[in-house]
Amino acid sequence: MTLDDIRATILDGRTKGIPAASTPFALKDIAAKRWNVLREDLPLPLMVLKRTALDHNAAVFGDYIAESGLSLAPHGKTTMSPQIFAEQLSHGAWGITAATASQVQVMHAYGVKRVVMANQLLGKANVEAIAQILAADPEFDFYCYVDSVAQLDNLARHLGRPARPIKLLLEVGALGGRTGVRTLEAASQVAEALAAADPACFRFAGVAAFEGSVPGLDKGTSPINDFARFVVEVARSLPPSLYAGLDEFVLSGGGSSYFDIMAETFKTLELKLPVRILLRSGCYVTHDSGAYHAAQEEAKTDPHRHDHHPADLMPALEAWAYVQSLPEPGLAFLAMGKRDIPYDAGLPVPVKLYRPGVGFLPVGQATVFATNDQHAFVRLGEGASWQVGDLVASGISHPCTAFDKWRFIPIVNDAYDVIDGVLTFF
């Protein structure tokens, strides 16, 4: 990948997370600053990435993919950081997944050569953007979703005569869920339209789905099992003539919570050509301390899943903030809020407390129960002897809405020395 211009990006005090008095410097030189989070060298609030956890998660998930005979195109929308894309590809990722045409453009601009757009492609500007990339780069391998004849018609209307056919994955959905065909009949209708489409414009490549929005997950994983079986049933129902001549049939699913269930069910699909089971888990690279941690714990205790799940991922993201106010007993405020931390899938969890001049101290019972734009409300209980000016690290829930709040995120070692940094492109 081509990351030189990212490494050469100039940062200064106008960048969130960089000390105000900093003279402009290139990102590649950040380690030479010898900054340390615990010495208060950087302004808080601050989101950090822990190098040890990143490396651990890459190794664990890489081993899982290899040992299970699976492929991985991690969802790049999680981080939108080309530097992290490069690390994922270096650890064996088959490609990178995008959700929008603009994300595809960023990925291609920094050298990603295979992108799965796990979404419908439609609309003049979006379609033209992809067509331009295909025309400019004969090595670029692109896939996107189709779930209706109407969407295929919209795509064809704006595509014209592309340099190479767009590879299409028939998307399967669940009743009451997100996009995707709901029935075998609907899948058949789209398949017929694909078979009749101009082969110079489109090429059927397989079937895809996303299980994370299937209704009923609050009652257990049975809906995931049923949905995975339906996805396989759709794939089996397609006429062999639709995929005649393909080198492989792509069968894709697997977000960051139930990828193991999807993968094990997908393995039951047998066709007269190789089937590539492609997971799109994106949050594994940083994991979290909330929703995905809970999903991992659930998998560890499920006797049907623990043998097929890499259940020892570590949270790599921490949000550091000052204790800024203790206005009444049992109530504290951290100087961070919705501008800095995710809040859509659970609130941050205080995990560490550091007192300048003293060191690390027990966090005690502390629960973030609300956030404003720049404030986090914390209920304190037993063992929580917080003081104004203390530094508190919180684990986050949902990496996808953590990265998008930071253009720059420092990478730290176990001593919280800043050793590198990543830029994001949302």
N, C-alpha and C positions, 0 to 999 in steps of 0.2 A: 504493500500500500504506500501511498505518497503522503507522508505526514510532515514533510519538511516545513511547509508554510505554517502548520499549526505550531510546531516547535519554535518557529521564528516569530510567532505572534507577540506583539508588544503589550505588556500589561503595566498598569500604573495605579495610582491611588483612586482612579475613577472606577476601577473594577471591584465589584463586591467581593470581599474576602482578602483584598490586598491592603496593606497598611497605607494610610493616607499620605504619609511623607515619602513614599517610595518614588525614586526616580524611575523613569521608564526602563524596562528590562525585557528581554526575550524569555518566553516560557522555558526554553531549554536551559536557562541559567538559574532557575529558581532554587535548586539545591544549594547553590553557592551562597545564597542569602543566609543560610544556617538558621532559618526561623524554626521556632518550636511553639506549638499551640499552648502548652502548659506554662510557658514563660510569658504568655500574653503578647507574643510578637505580632500576632495577626488579630484583626478586629473580629469580635463576636457580634452576632451569631455567625456560625461557620459550619458548613457541611464538609466533612472529611471522608476520604476513602482510605481504608486500612490495607496496606500492601500485603500483609501476611494473609488476611482473609481472602483477598482477591485471588492470590496464588493458590490458596487451599481450595477454593470453590472451583477454579478452573481445572485443577487436577482431579478433584472428585468427580465432577460432571463429565470431564473428558474420559475418565476411566469407565464411568457408567455407560456412556455412549458406545465406546469401543467394545466393551465386554458384552453388551446387549445386542450388538449388530445393528445399531440404529445410526441415523444421520441427524445432524443438528444445523438448523439455520436460525440462530437466536434472534429474538425480536429486538431489532435495533432501536425501536421507539423507546425502549426502557431507558437507555442512556443517551442516545443520539450523540455519542462520542466516538469519532473515528479511531481514536487511540485505543479505546476498549474493543471496537470492532477488530482492530488488528490483532489484539491479544487473543480474542475468541477464534479468529481464523488460524492463528499460529498454533492453537491447541486442538485443531482438527475440525472446526466448523465447516460444513459443506457450503454454506453461503450465509447471508444475513437477511433477515426479514424486515420489511418496511410496512407501514400502514397507509402512507400517502405518497402521491407522486413527488411531492417536494422532498420527502425523506429519501426516496429513491435517488433523486438528483444529488443530494448530499453524499450518499453512500458511493455512488459512481464517481463523483468528483474526487473522492479521496482514495479511489483505487479498488473498491469492492467490485469483483467481476461476476458475482452471481447474487441476484436479489429476488426474493419472493415477496411480492406485494400481497399481504394477507388481507385483501380488501378488494372491493369492486373498483375497477378503473373505468371512469366515464367522465365526460365533459371535455370540451374542445381543448382548453389549455393543458389539462392534465394528460390527455391522450397525445397531444402534439409533443409534449415534453419527453414522453417515453419513446415516441417514434424518432425523435431527434437523437436520443442516446443510442438507439439501435442502429441508426444510420451512421453515426460517428464512430462507433466502437464495435467492430465485428466480433470481439471476444466477450462482449457483455451478454450474460445469460439472464433472461428475465421471465418471471412467472407472475400471473395475477389471477384473481378469482372471477368466476361468472356464476350467477345463480338465477338468471332469468333470460328469456328470449329478448325482452325489452332492453335489458342492459347490454346484451350482445349486439343488438341493433344500434344502440347509442355508440358503443365502442367502434363498430364498423363504420358508422357515418362520419366519425371524426378522424379515423385512422388513415384513410386513403390507402395508398399502396406502400406498405412499410418495407424497409430494406430486408427485414427478416420477419417471419411470422412471430406473433406473440404467443407464448405458451400459456394455456388456460387450464386452471384447476377448477373442476366443478365443486362448488361449495355446498356442503350439507349443513343444515341448521336444525334446531329443535323448536317445536311448537311453543310459542311464548318467549322464545329466546331471541338471538340476534339474527343477522343475515344468513342466507342459505336456504336451499330447497327443503321443504318439510315432508314430502312424500315421494314414494317411488315414481308415481305418475309425473310429478313435477320434474324429477330428475330425468325421466325419459324424454319429456318435452325439450329440456335444455340439451340433452344428448342428441336428439334429432336435429336441432338447430346447429349444433357444433358439427355434426356430420355433413350438413349441407353447406356450411360456411366455406368461404374461399380459402383453400389451403395456403395460398400465398400470404394471407393475413393472419390466420389463426391455426394453432396446432394444439389439439387436446393433449394434456400431459398427465392427468390424474385427478384425484379427489382430495379435498381438504375440508377441515372443520375446526371449530373452536368450542371446546367443552366448558370453558369457564363461565359462560352465561346461561347454561342450561338451567331451567327453573327447577326448584325443589332441592337444591344442594344444602339447604339448611337442615334437611332431614336425613342426610347421609349421602353416601356415594352411589347408591343404586341408580339414580338418574344418569350418572356418568357411564356406568356399565351398559345401561340400556341404549344410551346415545352412541357409544362406541360400536356396539353391535349393529345399530342402524346404519352408521357410516360404512361399515364393511358390507352390509347388505346392499347398499346403493352401489358400491364399487362392483360387487358381484353381478348386479343386475344390468350393468352396461353391456351393450353389444360388443363382442370382441373386435368387430370391424372398426369400432371407434378408436381403438388403440393399436390396431394392426400397424406394424412397421416401427413402433416405438422401441427404443433400446431398454426402457424401463417404465414402470408405472409408479408415479409418485403418490403416496398415501400419507397425508400430512395432518397432524393435530398436535395436541400437547402444549398447553400453556405452562405455567410455572407451579401449579398446584396438583394436577391430576395426570401429568404426562405419563406416569408409569401405567396407569389403568388403560389409557389410550394405546400405548405402545404394545402392551401384552395382548390386547384384543386385536389390534391391527395385524399382529403376527399370524392370525388365523386366516388371513386372505391369501389364497393360492390362485395364481393366474399362470398362463402359458408364457410369461415373460417375467423378469426380475421385478420385485416390488421394493421400492425404496421407502422405508418408513422414516418420515422426516418430522422430527419434533421442532417446535418453534419456541421453546422455553427461553425467556429473556432474563428473568429476574434471578436465575440461579447465580449469576456472576457476582451479585452483591448480597443476595438473599435479603432478609430483613428481620426485625424483632417483633413483627406484628402478624399480619395475615398469612404470610408465607411460612413464618416460623410455626404458626398454629397448624398449617397444612402439613408441614413436615412432621410435627409431633403426632398428628392424626395418622399419618402413614406408618410411623414407627410402631404404633400400637395396634395396627390392623394386621391380623395374621395372614390375610390374603395379599398384602401389599409390601410388607417389610422386606421380603426377599427380592423385590424388584424395584426398590427405591433407594437412591443414594442419600440416606437420611442423616447426614452429618455436615450439611452446609452451614457456613458461619456468616453472621451479619457483618458486612464490610462498610456500611454507612453509619456514621454517627453525626448528630447535630449538636454542636457545642454552643452553650449560651450562658450568660451571667444570671445569677439570682439577683434580680434588680429591686425587688420589694418584698417585704414581709409585713403587710399592713394590718393583719389580724391573726390571732392564734390559729394554727393549722392551715394557713393559706399563704402560698408563695407565688411569685410571678417570675417566670423566665423571660428574658428579653429576646424572644423569638416568636414568630407567629405564622400565619398563613402565607406570608410572603417568602418564608424560609423553609417550611417543612410541609410534608404531605398531611392531609387531614381527611381524605376521601374514603380511606379504608382502615380507619383506626388512627388514634392519636399517638404521639411519641411516648416512649417508655423511658423514664430516667434510669440509667444503668451505672453511671459513675459520677462521683463528686470529687472535685479537686479544689483544695484551698491553698491559694498562693502563700508560700512561706511555710506551709505545713505539710502538704502532700495529699495523697488520696485518702478519703474518709468514707465510711459507710453511707450509702445513699439513704437508707432507712425506707420506710413506707412512703412512697411518693407516687401520686397518680395525676397525670395531666387529664383534666376533665373538660377543658374548653380552650379555644384559641380565638384571638382577634387577629387583626392584620399583623401586629408586631408583638403580641403578648401571648404567653401560654399560662393558663390558670392551673396551679398545682395544689392538690390537697395533700397535706403532710400528715403522717401518722407516726407510729412508734419507731423510734430510732432515727428520725429525720431531724437532725440538728443543723439545719441550713443557716447560712449567714449571707447577708448582702455582699456581693462581690465574689462569692464562690462560683466556680466553673462547673457546669453540669453537662454531662454527655447523655444524650437520649438516643436510643435506638428508634428507627422509624418504621412505619408500616406503609408498604407499597412503593418500591423504588421508582416506578414509572412517573409518579408525581412528586418525587424528590429531586431527581436530576433536572427537571424542567424549570426549577426555580434558581438555578445557578449556572451562569455562563462559565465560571471557573470553579473547579473543586480541587483542593490540594490532596495529594497522596502522602500519607504519613507512615512512618515505621512504628514499631511497637513503643518507642519512647516519645512518639508524637513529634518527631523531627519531620519537617516538610522535605521530602526527597524528590518530589515530582508534582505534576499537576495535569489535569485533563480539562479540555474545553468541550462544551456542548453546543449543538446546533439545532435548537428548537425553533 
